[in-house]
Amino acid sequence: MTQQPYGEDPPSLRKSLGVVDGVAIAASSTAATTSIGIGLGVTAGVVGLHLPAIMLLAFLPILGIAGAYSRLNRVEPNAGNGYVWVGRSLTPWLGFLVGWVNIVATVAFLAYTTAVTGSAMLQLAGEAGLHTVAGLVLDPGSTAQTTAVGIVVLVAVTLTAVTGVRTAARLQSGLLVFEYVVLLGFCGYGIVTGPHPFRLSWFDPFAIPSASALAQGLLLSVFCYWGFEAAFTVNEEVRDPRDASRAGLITLVTMLGLFLLGSVAFQRVLSEPELAGHGAQGLAFFGDRLASQPLAALPLVALMFSAVASLQAGVIPTARGMFAMSRDRTLGPVWSKVSARYGTPATGTLLIGALATVVAALALVIPRLADMIMATVNAVGIVVALSYALTALAAAARFRGLLREDWRQGIRAVVLPSLSAAALLALGGYLAWSFYTSTDHFEVSADNGWFLLLTPALMIASGFLAAAWAKWVRKSPYFRTGHGTDADAPQLLATSN
């Protein structure tokens, strides 16, 4: 490992990626198969048979966010992306918060995906006729069993991520091809043969039961889209920064198409109670309704591959975000150690895997996997919405001069990101308020509003405490300037297209 002492030239990452690699990483991070197989069932439990409507509606602010990421990336490619951009354009405190909540949200996501991976493997074992091991009845709905199996996979993919992004991207490309072939085949077949009639009301957002259901459904959908920005966390490792922007936008549009295809297919094949009631086993149930074994197991294999790929894709951007923060002394120097052999933040990658393992073990206080998934998705949805909104506001502040110079560019660079940020902040605030007012006591349960609110509140509060430590104990120069270590490297015009 190599590490530059503070005050000397900062360490850098090896440039080896192209746009296809960026798409593979971002697509694996969004984990379309996992989102369709699990996220659609969770969201249907909130909005009913209006999944296409909620996915389309959530896409609009996310598209504005993607535009903000893309434009900021052109003028300032940095592994810390939102952390650097928000710190420079708004305030270092909010910039640090963006970096922090992305870290803790991804660690929570890794813990959740660890259990999902274990559940998929236990379901596959059941399909193969293996129902007990050493007298223990295998239960894919048990948080304890699924977490134990998933941790083994998490360790393996973390070790693979250490060897380099290019290696990980190649593995994920192969997994993605298989996932998408299976997903497109089964969803296409389900749309054609499903017993439930197609209805235009599925696309009507005004038919969603209530305002709180709309808000929660939108944030759950934001969670499904979350991950497209992983392409921007490796923007220091791509040969051309524009490749990161292309990869992020290509991934986002692809996800929209897959989510619409999946939501229509699920609603054609499954009734509302079936869709909302199967949780982590929804995709397996969908496959069983369309085919007999062994073909019916293919969607489950795709889900397992998707979960494995998203574990690896979650480790990669988080380690690089912490690498960027460590360069600025907002985090400890251990996170900026670069492997001399692989040119990656290997130590940070291993530590991220270890942290995710610890959080996955802590999640055992929620015994049912379905409840753990609901609690995690709600918490992550709120903090991701906050992170996206602050990044969009940073873009609006950075490019506000375009409103005077070119109104068309100004609308794209300032107005649309501002509207997207306002929508996400309003949704997050409304959902937090609805959680607060939904109960008068606290308990560790996925249907207890105070518990659902506590997790994102702790994520945000811990960010301000960590920022205070970085400012007054580590004395990071970031809090004087808001600039990242490499913030001034590319001297590009802010008005560039």
Secondary structure as the mmCIF struct_conf table of DSSP 4:
data_model
#
loop_
_struct_conf.conf_type_id
_struct_conf.id
_struct_conf.beg_label_comp_id
_struct_conf.beg_label_asym_id
_struct_conf.beg_label_seq_id
_struct_conf.end_label_comp_id
_struct_conf.end_label_asym_id
_struct_conf.end_label_seq_id
STRN STRN1 THR A 2 THR A 2
HELX_LH_PP_P HELX_LH_PP_P1 GLN A 4 PRO A 5
TURN_TY1_P TURN_TY1_P1 TYR A 6 GLY A 7
BEND BEND1 GLU A 8 GLU A 8
HELX_LH_PP_P HELX_LH_PP_P2 ASP A 9 PRO A 11
STRN STRN2 LEU A 17 LEU A 17
HELX_RH_AL_P HELX_RH_AL_P1 VAL A 19 THR A 30
TURN_TY1_P TURN_TY1_P2 ALA A 31 ALA A 31
HELX_RH_AL_P HELX_RH_AL_P2 ALA A 32 THR A 34
HELX_RH_PI_P HELX_RH_PI_P1 SER A 35 GLY A 39
HELX_RH_AL_P HELX_RH_AL_P3 LEU A 40 VAL A 47
BEND BEND2 LEU A 49 LEU A 49
HELX_RH_AL_P HELX_RH_AL_P4 LEU A 51 VAL A 75
TURN_TY1_P TURN_TY1_P3 ALA A 79 ASN A 81
HELX_RH_AL_P HELX_RH_AL_P5 GLY A 82 SER A 89
TURN_TY1_P TURN_TY1_P4 LEU A 90 LEU A 90
HELX_RH_AL_P HELX_RH_AL_P6 PRO A 92 GLU A 127
TURN_TY1_P TURN_TY1_P5 ALA A 128 GLY A 129
STRN STRN3 THR A 132 VAL A 133
TURN_TY1_P TURN_TY1_P6 ALA A 134 GLY A 135
STRN STRN4 LEU A 136 VAL A 137
HELX_LH_PP_P HELX_LH_PP_P3 LEU A 138 LEU A 138
TURN_TY1_P TURN_TY1_P7 PRO A 140 GLY A 141
STRN STRN5 SER A 142 SER A 142
HELX_RH_AL_P HELX_RH_AL_P7 THR A 143 VAL A 162
TURN_TY1_P TURN_TY1_P8 THR A 163 THR A 163
HELX_RH_AL_P HELX_RH_AL_P8 VAL A 165 THR A 193
BEND BEND3 PRO A 195 HIS A 196
HELX_LH_PP_P HELX_LH_PP_P4 PRO A 197 PHE A 198
HELX_RH_3T_P HELX_RH_3T_P1 LEU A 200 PHE A 203
HELX_RH_3T_P HELX_RH_3T_P2 PRO A 205 ALA A 207
BEND BEND4 ILE A 208 PRO A 209
HELX_RH_AL_P HELX_RH_AL_P9 ALA A 211 TYR A 225
TURN_TY1_P TURN_TY1_P9 TRP A 226 GLU A 229
HELX_RH_AL_P HELX_RH_AL_P10 ALA A 230 THR A 233
TURN_TY1_P TURN_TY1_P10 VAL A 234 GLU A 236
BEND BEND5 GLU A 237 GLU A 237
STRN STRN6 VAL A 238 VAL A 238
BEND BEND6 ARG A 239 ASP A 240
HELX_RH_AL_P HELX_RH_AL_P11 PRO A 241 VAL A 269
BEND BEND7 LEU A 270 LEU A 270
HELX_RH_AL_P HELX_RH_AL_P12 GLU A 272 GLY A 277
HELX_RH_3T_P HELX_RH_3T_P3 GLY A 279 GLN A 281
HELX_RH_AL_P HELX_RH_AL_P13 GLY A 282 LEU A 290
TURN_TY1_P TURN_TY1_P11 GLN A 293 PRO A 294
HELX_RH_3T_P HELX_RH_3T_P4 LEU A 295 ALA A 297
HELX_RH_AL_P HELX_RH_AL_P14 LEU A 298 ARG A 327
TURN_TY1_P TURN_TY1_P12 ASP A 328 ARG A 329
BEND BEND8 THR A 330 LEU A 331
HELX_RH_3T_P HELX_RH_3T_P5 PRO A 333 SER A 336
STRN STRN7 VAL A 338 VAL A 338
TURN_TY1_P TURN_TY1_P13 ALA A 340 TYR A 342
BEND BEND9 THR A 344 THR A 344
HELX_RH_AL_P HELX_RH_AL_P15 ALA A 346 LEU A 362
HELX_RH_3T_P HELX_RH_3T_P6 ALA A 363 VAL A 365
BEND BEND10 ILE A 366 ILE A 366
STRN STRN8 ARG A 368 ARG A 368
HELX_RH_AL_P HELX_RH_AL_P16 LEU A 369 ARG A 398
TURN_TY1_P TURN_TY1_P14 PHE A 399 GLY A 401
HELX_RH_AL_P HELX_RH_AL_P17 LEU A 402 GLU A 405
HELX_RH_AL_P HELX_RH_AL_P18 TRP A 407 GLY A 410
HELX_RH_PI_P HELX_RH_PI_P2 ILE A 411 VAL A 415
HELX_RH_AL_P HELX_RH_AL_P19 LEU A 416 THR A 437
TURN_TY1_P TURN_TY1_P15 SER A 438 SER A 438
BEND BEND11 ASP A 440 HIS A 441
BEND BEND12 VAL A 444 VAL A 444
TURN_TY1_P TURN_TY1_P16 ALA A 446 ASP A 447
HELX_RH_AL_P HELX_RH_AL_P20 GLY A 449 TRP A 472
TURN_TY1_P TURN_TY1_P17 VAL A 473 VAL A 473
BEND BEND13 ARG A 474 ARG A 474
TURN_TY1_P TURN_TY1_P18 PRO A 477 PRO A 477
HELX_RH_AL_P HELX_RH_AL_P21 TYR A 478 THR A 481
TURN_TY1_P TURN_TY1_P19 THR A 485 ASP A 488
BEND BEND14 ALA A 489 PRO A 490
TURN_TY1_P TURN_TY1_P20 ALA A 494 THR A 495
#
